[in-house]
Amino acid sequence: MTRAAFWPDTSGASALEFGLIAPVFFAFLFGVIEFGLLMWTQVGMQHAVEVTARCASVNPTLCPTTNPNQIATYATRQAFGLTLPSSTFTYSTAACGSQVSANYQFQFPQVLNLAPFTLTAAACFPA
């Protein structure tokens, strides 16, 4: 059989193209999803520390500065639907006023075998 006899045969070309492109496409797709989750966590933490710092300065009934655990619990509820532990948030009185900070280890899926990524957020609201 000559080489020219195989040239017009295109059966299986789509399967071959899919097999070559699919791993790259799905890796990109799952990377975008994981990056979105990472950004959502960061934005949720930043929102929580800003709202909590304001609450500690403005509303001592809801966020008593004498009880940092209650402030951390309040911050956990403000984190845009994230289920962060209350130990993520810390409260302190600084020169700028009520300061709330957060520190969280974002864990990527085990399939990627990547080290955790540390996310931090901080906010200070004048007393």
C-alpha positions in Angstrom: 0.0 0.0 0.0 1.3 3.4 -0.9 1.6 6.5 1.3 -1.0 8.3 -0.9 -3.6 5.7 0.0 -3.5 6.7 3.7 -3.4 10.4 3.2 -7.1 11.1 2.6 -8.1 8.8 5.5 -9.2 11.1 8.3 -11.0 8.7 10.6 -10.0 9.1 14.2 -8.6 12.6 13.7 -11.1 14.2 16.1 -10.4 11.6 18.7 -6.6 12.2 18.4 -7.1 16.0 18.6 -9.3 15.6 21.7 -6.8 13.4 23.3 -4.0 15.9 22.8 -6.0 19.0 23.8 -8.2 17.6 26.6 -5.6 17.4 29.4 -4.4 20.9 28.8 -8.0 22.2 28.7 -9.1 20.5 31.9 -5.9 21.5 33.7 -6.6 25.1 32.7 -10.3 24.8 33.7 -9.6 23.3 37.1 -6.8 25.9 37.7 -9.3 28.7 37.0 -11.7 27.2 39.5 -9.1 26.8 42.2 -7.9 30.4 41.7 -11.5 31.5 41.9 -11.9 29.7 45.2 -8.7 31.2 46.5 -9.8 34.7 45.6 -13.2 34.1 47.1 -11.6 33.1 50.4 -9.3 36.1 50.4 -12.2 38.5 49.7 -14.4 36.9 52.3 -11.6 37.2 54.9 -11.0 40.8 54.0 -14.7 41.6 54.3 -14.9 39.8 57.7 -12.0 41.7 59.2 -13.2 45.1 58.0 -16.8 44.6 59.3 -15.5 43.1 62.6 -13.0 46.0 63.2 -15.8 48.4 62.7 -18.2 46.5 64.9 -15.6 46.4 67.7 -15.2 50.1 67.5 -18.8 51.1 67.1 -20.9 48.4 68.8 -19.5 47.2 72.1 -22.7 45.2 72.8 -22.4 43.0 69.8 -18.5 42.9 69.7 -17.2 43.5 73.2 -13.5 44.4 73.2 -13.1 42.7 76.5 -13.9 39.3 74.9 -11.7 38.6 71.9 -13.3 35.2 71.4 -16.7 36.7 70.8 -15.2 39.1 68.3 -13.5 36.2 66.5 -16.9 34.3 66.4 -18.5 37.4 65.0 -15.8 37.6 62.3 -16.4 34.0 61.4 -20.1 34.7 60.7 -19.2 37.7 58.4 -16.9 35.7 56.1 -19.2 35.4 53.0 -20.4 31.8 53.6 -16.9 30.4 54.3 -16.5 27.9 57.1 -13.4 29.3 58.6 -12.5 28.4 62.2 -12.7 31.2 64.7 -9.0 30.8 65.5 -8.4 32.3 62.0 -9.2 35.8 63.4 -7.4 37.8 66.1 -8.4 41.1 67.8 -6.0 43.6 69.3 -6.1 47.3 70.3 -3.6 49.2 68.2 -2.7 52.9 67.8 -5.1 53.1 64.9 -8.1 51.7 67.0 -9.6 48.3 66.9 -7.5 46.0 64.7 -8.7 42.6 63.5 -6.4 40.3 61.5 -6.9 36.9 59.9 -4.4 34.2 58.9 -5.6 31.1 57.0 -3.8 28.2 55.3 -5.6 27.7 52.0 -5.3 24.0 51.0 -5.3 23.0 47.4 -6.8 19.6 46.4 -4.6 16.7 47.2 -4.4 15.8 43.5 -2.2 18.8 42.8 0.2 18.0 45.7 0.9 21.6 46.4 1.9 23.2 49.7 -0.8 25.2 51.5 -1.0 28.9 50.5 -1.2 31.4 53.4 -3.8 34.1 53.1 -3.8 37.1 55.4 -6.1 40.0 55.9 -6.1 42.9 58.3 -8.2 46.0 59.1 -8.2 48.7 61.6 -11.0 51.0 62.5 -10.6 54.1 64.7 -12.2 54.0 68.1 
